[in-house]
């Protein structure tokens, strides 16, 4: 017969296992142990359900913060460790950076800018002069890109100018049709995705051990449909970092996204509007020392399928590497 | 997309769906081992709901009706995981789903409100860590490497923080109930 202390111990163990399960950290033995507890205990199942609800609420809270950079909590101050380019990215550093550093990602070039005399350096990757989608209009190549600096993906088109909110954009990307992946024939067309490969080896050549390096993509999306249009559409900007040869990735995409050494994502959901305006999103990703190249992904995902809403656009893509040297240390002798 | 015959048009359906979407997502989480699976099931469920909208008789009946669809789609979907992941048995998932379907509709909203208050009481570094699993693939592992700790120890710390949040939520709800 179990006494109160046994009950308490079992409940504590159950709650610990629930958290490990929800974090995806539980091994098969732990899942079996949790299953046995849940099967015989109603209280444990209630705890599990509440754990799931809290997990959902946390995910919502994280989504709210990611769509509101100004409200983002300060970063965890980690211990520095040799071998990494740097620790968690520093808001202080980002806040001190020079404004107005904009690039698109069609033509390959690299520009350095310094935001202050001793702090963050911003390296713009793959610059384009008009902050848009290059000089040519027309359909993008289909399929995952086979070489750097070229956009390709699902059915999408670069179209001539658009005036929104009084501002004119000479060329913008229009998402046309969700598509499935070539290497996953049974996969469904969930979203309209376009990709570009960015070789990071050259931009990262001058980074020193101990520097904090963050890759950042900022872009803006436009849902130019009437207010309360359905379905809602989620626009996504995502960065993946990989080691290896960028030209080989198209053969193993999307399965290879599990092999990314790091990634960052940001998204915004819209339903049109009476006075549609561009929505800016920014995704950031700490650069791992093993990273050779990045994949940037822009996507428009209708939230009710099948559907292919029109009048969805992207523009003004900026990709930057932000480098912050470690703070200097002074030794003071008494 | 054409409108199914019945009492609700596309706009009304969308309003109902959006109003209950997060509650349905939390309900699906009880049955599914990953958030990717939850998102996929919600997508599929929304298509099924749209096709079967003619069955829905009143707005009040939306959530129980939608939960039946989400439950069915979740159980169907989770079979994909049965070979390659440590997942619960069908019998346990049935039990969890049945009890979650019977839980009061307000439970998720109450938990959510309490969680937001408790989250605000965490120190900024702890809050950042607690939200890290949702901020991008591999973020926790990355944090572990950056801090020089093993991923396992960081997950343990995360687990303890989440348990602390859970206790805080329970305490707040108990206080409100008394």
Interface residues (C-beta under 8 A of the other chain):
Chain A: X15 X16 X19 X20 X21 X22 X23 X24 X25 X26 X27 X28 X30 X31 X32 X35 X38 X39 X45 X46 X47 X48 X49 X50 X51 X52 X53 X54 X55 X56 X57 X58 X59 X60 X61 X62 X63 X65 X66 X73 X74 X75 X76 X77 X78 X79 X81 X84 X87 X88 X190 X228 X230 X231 X232 X257 X260 X261 X262 X263 X264 X265 X285 X286 X288 X303 X304 X305 X306 X307
Chain B: X1 X10 X11 X14 X18 X22 X25 X26 X29 X30 X33 X34 X35 X43 X46 X47 X50 X86 X87 X88 X89 X91 X92 X95 X96 X99 X100 X103 X107 X108 X111 X112 X115 X116 X119 X124 X125 X127 X128 X129 X130 X131 X132 X133 X134 X135 X136 X137 X138 X140 X142 X143 X145 X146 X147 X148 X151 X152 X155 X158 X159 X162 X163 X165 X166 X169 X170
